[in-house]
Amino acid sequence: MGAALCCVGKPSKQKSLDWELEGKIVEMKRYRIGQTKFKSIDSIVMLFPMFKERLKILREMFEQYDEDSNGSIEPNELKKLVEHLQLHLPEEHIKNLFHYCDIDGSKGIQFNEFIVLLCLIHLLQEPPTSDNTELAQLGETFDTIVEVFLFFDKNGDGKLNKKDMVKTLNETNPLERSPAHITRNRFKEMDWDRNGQVTFREFLFGFIKWIGIDVDE
C-alpha cells in the first residue's frame, strides 16, 4: 500500500493512485471471471438496506476520532486513527491519503469521505500483520461493494463509461429498460470531471449516495 500512497497529493499524483486502483480492479476482475454474486440491478438494490446499516456502524468510529466534534477529521486525527488500526504508514503517506479523499477540499474528511478512505485502505493495503478488527469486520462489506463495481465494469478495465452503465441498467431487464435521462443522470452523478469515465473512487462516492447515507445523519 505504501508504494501506492506515495504517489498521491497533487492532481498528477492523484491520477497515479487512480491508476493503482484500476490495476487492482482489473486483477480482481480476472480472478473473479464467471464468479459474480450479482445477476441483475435488482439483486444489488435489495442489498441497499444491508449496506446502509453496516456502513453506519462507521459513524461511531468517525465520531470517536473527530476529537473536536466539528464534523470532519483533520490530518492529526487521521494520523491517530491510522496508528490505532496499526497500519504503520509513514506520515507522508497519511498526508497523501488525506488529500486524495478530501474531495471537496475542505481540509477535513467528512463522513462520506471517511467511508471511501477506509474502503480504499482495505482494497490497497498489503495483508495485515496484526489484527485490525475494525477493518476486518467491514472487509466483507467493502468486498461486496467492489463486486458491485465489477458488475458495472463490463470490459474489465478498472473504470466505468456510459456504455457500461447503459448496458448494465438495461440488459438484465430488457422489458423494463431504464429511461435514457435516468441513466445519463446516474452517470453524471459519478463523472465529476466530465471526461466520460468513472474511477473507482468516483464510483464509491456515487454509490454511498445511492444507498442513502447522509453526511449529516
N, C-alpha and C positions, 0 to 999 in steps of 0.2 A: 504493500500500500504506500510505503514511503516514497518509492520511486515515482508513483503516480502523483502524489500530492505535491511534490516539489516542483511540479510543472504548472502550478496554478497561481493566480494572483492577478496579473494584468490580463486584458482581453485575450491576447495571443496565448497566454499560459492557460487561461480558462479553456480555450479551444483544445489545448493539448490534453486536458483531463476529459473533455468530451470524447476525444479520440480513444483514450484509455477505456472509457466506459463502452464505447462502440465495440472495441475489441473484445471486451468481456462478454457483452451481449451476443456477439457473433459466435464466440466459443461456446456459450451456453446453448445457443440455438442448435449448433451442430450436435452437441451432446444429447439434446432432447428430441432429435428428429423422430417423429412418429409417436412421441410420448407427451402429448399435451392433455391437460386435465379439462380444457375448455373446448366445447363443441359449438357454442353459439354465444352471441352477446347476452342473451337471457341468462345463461349459466353464470356469467360474470356479474350481472346486475343482482342476481339472487344472493350474491355474497357481500353486497354493499353493507348491510347491517353488521355482518361479522367484521369487515374491515374497519368500520367506524368504531365499534366497541373496542376492538383490540388496540387501535391507534390512539384512542382517547386515553388509554392507560398511560401513554407518554406524558399526558398533561401533568400528572403528579411529579414525574421526573423533571419536566420543564420548570415547574414552579419551584422545585427544590433548589435548582441551580440558578434560577433568576433571583439572586440574593437581594437585589434592591427592589424587587417586585414592580418593575417598570414595564413588564410585558415583553421583554426581549432579553436575550442572553448576549452579553458583551464578551470580547475576546478573553478577558481574565476569567470569566465564569465558564466559558467553553473549555479553557485550559484545565480547570478543576474537574470538569465533567470527564474529559479525556483521561486524566490521571486516575479518576475513580474507576473508570472502565478498564484500566490497566492496558491501554493501547500502546503506551510507550512511544508516542510520536514526538519528534523534535518540535521545539516551539515554532520554528519557521513553517513547518508543515501544518501545524494547527492554525496559524495565521492564514495560510493559503486556503485551507479548507473553509475557514470562516468567510473569506471573500467570495469563494465560489458559491456558497449557499446564501449569502446576503444579497438576494436577488434585487430587492428594492433599494439597495444602497443606503439603508437607514443606520448603518454602523451597529446593527444588532440583529440577532437571529430570532425571528418571530416563531410562533408555534408551528405554522405550516412549514417554514424553512427548517425548523428543528427536526421534523419528521423526515424531510428529504435528506438532511445531514446524516441522520442515523442509518437511513436506508443505504446511502452511498458508502458509509463506513462498512456496513455489513457486506455490501457487494464487492468492495475493492480490497478489504483487508486480507492479509495472509491468515491462515488458520491460527487462531489464538493459542498462545502458550499457557494461558491461565484461564480460570473460569470467569467469564464475563456474563453473569446470569441475566442481566437486563437485556443485553443484545441477544443472548441465546433464546430467551423466551419470545422475542419478537422476530427471530430469524425465519420461522415458518411463514409468518405473515408477509415479510418482505420478499421471501422467495415466491410466494403466490402472486404478489404484485409484479414481479419480474415475469412470471408466466403470462400475466395479462398483456404485458408489453410484447412478449414474444408472439402472442396470438395475433396482435395487430401487425407485427413486423413480418409481412408475408415473404419478402425476398431475403430476409435474414442478414441484412447489412448493418444492424445495430441502430437504425434510426427509422422514423416513420415519414411517409409522404402522403399526400392527399389521396393518391391512388390506393395505398394500403388501407386508409380509413374507409373510403367508399366501398371497396371490395369486401372488407370485413363486416361493415354495418349492413350490407345488403345480401351477401351470398348465403348466409345461414337461414334467412327468412325471405326468399325471393318473392313471395306473395305479399310481403309486408315491408317493402323497401322504404328506407328512411327518406323523408323529403330531402331534396338536394340542399336546401338552405340550412337544415339542421346539421347535416354532415359538414357543410362548409363552416358553420359556426363552431362546431366541436373542434375542428382542426385549427381554426383561427385562435381559439382559446389557448392552445398549446404553442402555436408557432409565433413566439414573441417577436423574433427579428424578421418575420415575413420572408424567410428565404426558401419556403416551400418544403422544409424538412423539420422534424421534431426530434430533438435529442432525448435521451432517457431522462435527464434532469428536467427538461420542459414537460415531458410526459408525467413525471411524478407530481409536479405542481397541479397539472390539469386533473389528474386522477384524484388527488386529495379533494379538489373542489367538486368533482363529480359525486363522490360518495357522501359529501355533505359535512365535512369537518370545517367548522368555523374557527378562525383565528381567535375570535373574541368570546368563544363559548365559555 
